[in-house]
Amino acid sequence: MKGITYKNTKTTLPCWIDPVHINQPRGYAYETDTHFVHFYGKDEGLYVISPGLTAIQAKNGTLKDWVINTFGAEDIEQMNLEVGQSIESVWRPSLYFHNDTFQALNVTKTEMRLVEQALRLLINRLDELFLYIEPDKNGLLTYSHKTRELLILACTEVENSWKYYMDKSSTYPINGKTFTTKDYIKLVDKLYLREFEFTLKTYSAIPAIAPFRNWDSANPTTSISWYNSYNKTKHDRDSHFSEATLINCIEAVVANLVMYCVRFSPFPLFDQPNTFSSLVNQHFDVRLINTCQESYYLHKIELPSNTRSDLFCYDCIQAGHTQPFIVKPLVL
């Protein structure tokens, strides 16, 4: 059973004064054996879906008619996965709470901490560069041995993340050779890498950064300029030292932040009571752009037999009605 997603245009919930559809303009719905289920969601930022705003009603007619009549549904699209399914290590905005995320993505706190240690090192080095190079329109093109060092370190870490996903998908290099960008480009759509856009809070001269936005299978290396520069300056410093610019360092560090978001969700970057989150919060904001809402995961709920038949809204997680996700393997 697959759900549907749509735009909400009206609020008909009993006893609700506030128009929920204004602040939660996205809808996601499916049907159980006895009830229709609707989740509210955002249409900006990280497109959070709110299980705390779960509307249900006993079935009468079709699901499509219900969402049109009850929520003014427009632009209805079918979801990609079955309700209650997720893809291993591929975050989607329906996952907000840590326990849900760890279970649905089949990742652990230990894995997350190891990746955070590597990220913390990269961000600390970038922060140190900002003490000596002002990242304005002139400073962004500055290069030095320190920027080259950070660019190489950051891109090596990105490659490590890419290989993690190639291994997850049981993909092996052709003829025993090492993976190249011709292999890694297969990840861009499966991991939704183009959707992530970061901004640096305190440096207005730096435009929003989406490091994988232009990644193209026709030119899998040169279409991501920061990675192409890394290859050049790593293999031929004498000829390509000037490729190790500050802006390329920033984009490479952000690329690592994107890979973290995909694997563990963006929320631990900002909401943990530790030095890592403080460091990230000091510099970065993140949002999704041109996101594929049909790819989101929907919590499957199991309702008790005595569930009310009228339309009402409640928190399905707090009520203990949500079921564990069925985690599907990543297939490239």
Secondary structure per residue as TSV (DSSP state, phi and psi in degrees):
chain	resnum	aa	ss	phi	psi
A	1	M	-	360.0	124.1
A	2	K	E	-106.5	146.8
A	3	G	E	-89.0	-173.3
A	4	I	E	-131.7	158.6
A	5	T	E	-130.6	153.4
A	6	Y	E	-165.4	174.1
A	7	K	E	-96.6	130.1
A	8	N	-	-83.2	137.8
A	9	T	-	-127.0	-2.2
A	10	K	-	-154.7	159.5
A	11	T	-	-118.2	121.1
A	12	T	-	-123.2	13.6
A	13	L	-	-64.2	133.1
A	14	P	T	-60.4	136.4
A	15	C	T	69.5	10.3
A	16	W	-	-95.0	123.1
A	17	I	-	-87.8	-44.9
A	18	D	S	-71.0	138.7
A	19	P	-	-76.0	95.3
A	20	V	H	-58.4	-32.0
A	21	H	H	-67.7	-15.5
A	22	I	H	-72.1	-48.3
A	23	N	H	-86.0	-20.9
A	24	Q	-	-127.7	73.0
A	25	P	-	-82.3	-3.2
A	26	R	E	-101.5	147.5
A	27	G	E	-128.6	148.0
A	28	Y	E	-138.2	131.1
A	29	A	E	-145.5	157.5
A	30	Y	E	-159.7	-179.6
A	31	E	E	-125.8	142.7
A	32	T	-	-96.2	-170.6
A	33	D	S	-63.4	-29.1
A	34	T	S	-120.7	-22.6
A	35	H	E	-133.3	156.3
A	36	F	E	-89.9	144.0
A	37	V	E	-126.0	133.7
A	38	H	E	-131.9	132.7
A	39	F	E	-111.2	137.6
A	40	Y	E	-84.8	154.4
A	41	G	E	-154.4	161.8
A	42	K	-	-81.1	164.8
A	43	D	S	-127.0	29.0
A	44	E	S	-154.7	173.2
A	45	G	T	63.0	-119.4
A	46	L	T	-102.4	13.3
A	47	Y	-	52.4	45.0
A	48	V	-	-61.7	133.7
A	49	I	E	-94.7	139.2
A	50	S	E	-111.2	93.6
A	51	P	E	-61.3	-21.6
A	52	G	E	-68.7	-12.4
A	53	L	E	-119.4	66.4
A	54	T	E	-99.8	120.0
A	55	A	E	-104.5	133.5
A	56	I	E	-135.2	156.8
A	57	Q	E	-159.1	145.7
A	58	A	E	-58.3	143.2
A	59	K	-	-66.4	136.7
A	60	N	-	-159.2	107.2
A	61	G	S	90.1	-151.5
A	62	T	-	-102.1	157.9
A	63	L	H	-61.3	-42.6
A	64	K	H	-61.4	-45.2
A	65	D	H	-62.5	-37.7
A	66	W	H	-63.5	-46.5
A	67	V	H	-71.1	-29.7
A	68	I	H	-70.2	-46.6
A	69	N	H	-71.9	-36.9
A	70	T	H	-89.2	-36.2
A	71	F	H	-120.7	2.6
A	72	G	-	63.3	38.2
A	73	A	-	-59.0	132.5
A	74	E	E	-130.3	158.7
A	75	D	E	54.2	53.6
A	76	I	E	-74.9	130.2
A	77	E	E	-131.9	149.1
A	78	Q	E	-82.2	141.8
A	79	M	E	-72.0	156.7
A	80	N	E	-78.2	-39.5
A	81	L	E	-104.2	161.7
A	82	E	E	-66.3	150.7
A	83	V	T	-57.8	133.4
A	84	G	T	86.9	4.7
A	85	Q	E	-105.0	151.8
A	86	S	E	-142.7	166.3
A	87	I	E	-107.4	131.0
A	88	E	T	-57.1	128.0
A	89	S	T	63.9	20.5
A	90	V	-	-123.9	99.7
A	91	W	-	-71.2	143.5
A	92	R	-	-133.9	154.2
A	93	P	T	-60.9	-13.6
A	94	S	T	-67.8	-14.5
A	95	L	-	-98.0	114.9
A	96	Y	-	-120.6	-52.1
A	97	F	S	-75.1	142.2
A	98	H	H	-56.7	-47.2
A	99	N	H	-61.5	-41.8
A	100	D	H	-58.9	-45.6
A	101	T	H	-64.5	-48.4
A	102	F	H	-58.4	-41.7
A	103	Q	H	-70.8	-47.6
A	104	A	H	-69.5	-28.2
A	105	L	H	-99.7	-7.9
A	106	N	T	57.4	48.1
A	107	V	-	-121.6	166.2
A	108	T	-	-124.1	162.7
A	109	K	H	-63.6	-34.7
A	110	T	H	-62.8	-45.7
A	111	E	H	-58.6	-44.8
A	112	M	H	-62.3	-42.5
A	113	R	H	-64.9	-37.6
A	114	L	H	-64.4	-42.8
A	115	V	H	-67.2	-37.5
A	116	E	H	-64.1	-35.8
A	117	Q	H	-62.1	-43.6
A	118	A	H	-65.6	-41.0
A	119	L	H	-65.5	-39.6
A	120	R	H	-60.9	-39.9
A	121	L	H	-62.1	-44.5
A	122	L	H	-64.1	-45.5
A	123	I	H	-67.8	-36.7
A	124	N	H	-61.1	-41.6
A	125	R	H	-68.4	-37.4
A	126	L	H	-66.1	-42.2
A	127	D	H	-59.7	-39.4
A	128	E	H	-66.0	-38.9
A	129	L	H	-61.7	-36.6
A	130	F	H	-64.7	-19.0
A	131	L	H	-72.0	-23.6
A	132	Y	H	-114.4	-23.1
A	133	I	S	-125.1	119.1
A	134	E	-	-77.6	121.9
A	135	P	-	-80.7	60.5
A	136	D	S	-96.8	-171.2
A	137	K	T	-62.4	-24.6
A	138	N	T	-88.5	-43.2
A	139	G	G	-67.5	-25.8
A	140	L	G	-62.5	-23.5
A	141	L	G	-95.9	4.9
A	142	T	-	-67.4	143.5
A	143	Y	B	-138.0	154.2
A	144	S	-	-164.1	178.4
A	145	H	H	-64.1	-32.5
A	146	K	H	-70.8	-39.6
A	147	T	H	-68.4	-38.7
A	148	R	H	-62.7	-41.5
A	149	E	H	-60.2	-45.3
A	150	L	H	-68.0	-40.4
A	151	L	H	-59.9	-45.0
A	152	I	H	-65.3	-43.5
A	153	L	H	-64.4	-44.5
A	154	A	H	-66.6	-41.9
A	155	C	H	-70.4	-33.7
A	156	T	H	-62.6	-38.6
A	157	E	H	-68.5	-37.0
A	158	V	H	-61.7	-44.5
A	159	E	H	-60.7	-37.1
A	160	N	H	-62.1	-40.4
A	161	S	H	-66.8	-42.5
A	162	W	H	-60.0	-44.6
A	163	K	H	-63.8	-35.1
A	164	Y	H	-54.7	-44.6
A	165	Y	H	-74.2	-33.4
A	166	M	H	-63.4	-40.8
A	167	D	H	-66.1	-39.6
A	168	K	H	-60.4	-35.5
A	169	S	T	-87.8	3.5
A	170	S	T	59.1	35.9
A	171	T	-	-93.9	135.5
A	172	Y	-	-121.0	145.3
A	173	P	-	-59.4	141.1
A	174	I	G	-67.2	134.0
A	175	N	G	57.3	28.1
A	176	G	G	74.6	4.7
A	177	K	-	-76.6	166.6
A	178	T	-	-74.9	158.9
A	179	F	-	-65.9	147.6
A	180	T	-	-127.9	179.2
A	181	T	H	-63.7	-21.0
A	182	K	H	-64.8	-27.5
A	183	D	H	-86.5	-46.4
A	184	Y	H	-64.5	-26.6
A	185	I	T	-60.4	-21.8
A	186	K	T	-64.4	-18.3
A	187	L	H	-80.4	-22.2
A	188	V	H	-60.5	-42.1
A	189	D	H	-82.8	-38.4
A	190	K	H	-65.8	-30.0
A	191	L	T	-101.5	-1.1
A	192	Y	T	59.3	40.2
A	193	L	G	-66.4	-29.1
A	194	R	G	-71.3	-14.2
A	195	E	G	-75.7	-21.5
A	196	F	E	-90.1	129.1
A	197	E	E	-132.0	126.5
A	198	F	E	-111.0	147.6
A	199	T	E	-124.8	149.5
A	200	L	E	-93.8	118.4
A	201	K	T	-58.9	-43.3
A	202	T	T	-100.4	6.4
A	203	Y	-	-129.5	89.3
A	204	S	T	-68.3	-19.8
A	205	A	T	-72.4	-18.1
A	206	I	S	-89.4	117.5
A	207	P	-	-67.0	162.9
A	208	A	-	-55.5	140.0
A	209	I	B	-114.8	120.4
A	210	A	-	-123.4	88.5
A	211	P	T	-63.3	-18.6
A	212	F	T	-110.5	9.0
A	213	R	T	-57.6	-40.9
A	214	N	T	-100.5	10.6
A	215	W	-	-64.0	124.6
A	216	D	B	-133.4	133.9
A	217	S	T	-66.4	-22.4
A	218	A	T	-70.3	-31.1
A	219	N	B	-136.9	74.1
A	220	P	T	-68.1	-17.5
A	221	T	T	-100.7	-51.3
A	222	T	T	-72.4	-18.8
A	223	S	T	-75.9	-14.4
A	224	I	S	-112.2	98.7
A	225	S	H	-61.1	-39.9
A	226	W	H	-63.5	-35.7
A	227	Y	H	-76.1	-36.5
A	228	N	H	-63.4	-40.4
A	229	S	H	-64.9	-39.3
A	230	Y	H	-57.5	-46.3
A	231	N	H	-61.3	-41.7
A	232	K	H	-66.5	-50.0
A	233	T	H	-74.7	-23.5
A	234	K	H	-71.2	-42.3
A	235	H	H	-90.9	-19.8
A	236	D	-	-150.1	77.8
A	237	R	H	-62.3	-39.4
A	238	D	H	-59.2	-40.6
A	239	S	H	-87.8	-26.4
A	240	H	H	-128.5	29.6
A	241	F	G	-58.7	-37.0
A	242	S	G	-70.1	-7.9
A	243	E	G	-75.0	-18.5
A	244	A	-	-85.0	59.6
A	245	T	B	-81.7	163.8
A	246	L	H	-62.4	-41.0
A	247	I	H	-64.5	-35.7
A	248	N	H	-66.6	-36.0
A	249	C	H	-62.3	-45.8
A	250	I	H	-60.3	-45.7
A	251	E	H	-66.1	-36.7
A	252	A	H	-68.2	-38.7
A	253	V	H	-66.0	-42.7
A	254	V	H	-63.5	-35.1
A	255	A	H	-58.3	-37.9
A	256	N	H	-67.3	-37.0
A	257	L	H	-63.7	-38.7
A	258	V	H	-62.4	-45.7
A	259	M	H	-63.9	-34.1
A	260	Y	H	-64.0	-46.0
A	261	C	H	-58.5	-42.2
A	262	V	H	-63.7	-40.6
A	263	R	H	-81.7	-35.5
A	264	F	H	-124.8	-5.6
A	265	S	-	89.3	155.3
A	266	P	S	-73.9	-22.2
A	267	F	H	-64.3	-38.3
A	268	P	H	-63.4	-19.3
A	269	L	H	-61.8	-32.0
A	270	F	H	-116.5	-19.0
A	271	D	H	-116.4	14.1
A	272	Q	S	-90.8	143.5
A	273	P	S	-83.3	61.6
A	274	N	S	-144.5	175.0
A	275	T	H	-63.5	-35.3
A	276	F	H	-60.0	-52.5
A	277	S	H	-63.0	-37.5
A	278	S	H	-61.1	-40.8
A	279	L	H	-66.4	-43.7
A	280	V	H	-65.3	-45.7
A	281	N	H	-60.6	-31.1
A	282	Q	H	-62.2	-34.2
A	283	H	H	-112.2	-33.4
A	284	F	E	-122.0	150.3
A	285	D	E	-126.1	157.0
A	286	V	E	-138.0	148.7
A	287	R	E	-150.9	166.4
A	288	L	E	-100.2	141.9
A	289	I	-	-126.0	140.3
A	290	N	S	47.9	47.4
A	291	T	-	-77.0	147.8
A	292	C	-	-91.5	94.5
A	293	Q	G	-70.4	-22.1
A	294	E	G	-69.3	-14.6
A	295	S	G	-89.0	-4.3
A	296	Y	-	-69.7	156.9
A	297	Y	-	-94.0	143.9
A	298	L	-	-115.6	128.3
A	299	H	-	-62.0	130.7
A	300	K	-	-89.3	127.8
A	301	I	B	-111.8	148.5
A	302	E	-	-117.6	113.5
A	303	L	-	-91.8	141.3
A	304	P	-	-66.4	159.1
A	305	S	T	-65.3	-23.3
A	306	N	T	-96.8	20.6
A	307	T	-	-63.6	138.5
A	308	R	-	-57.4	153.9
A	309	S	-	-98.2	-16.6
A	310	D	S	-79.0	169.3
A	311	L	-	-76.5	124.2
A	312	F	E	-153.2	164.7
A	313	C	E	-120.3	138.7
A	314	Y	E	-156.0	177.9
A	315	D	-	-99.2	104.5
A	316	C	T	-71.5	-25.8
A	317	I	T	-74.0	-47.8
A	318	Q	T	-61.8	-32.0
A	319	A	T	-75.8	-10.6
A	320	G	T	76.9	25.8
A	321	H	-	-93.7	-12.9
A	322	T	B	-78.8	144.5
A	323	Q	-	-102.3	153.9
A	324	P	-	-58.6	146.7
A	325	F	-	-71.0	147.0
A	326	I	E	-89.7	111.6
A	327	V	E	-87.8	118.6
A	328	K	E	-96.3	148.2
A	329	P	-	-72.1	153.3
A	330	L	-	-73.7	127.2
A	331	V	-	-120.4	124.4
A	332	L	-	-96.1	360.0
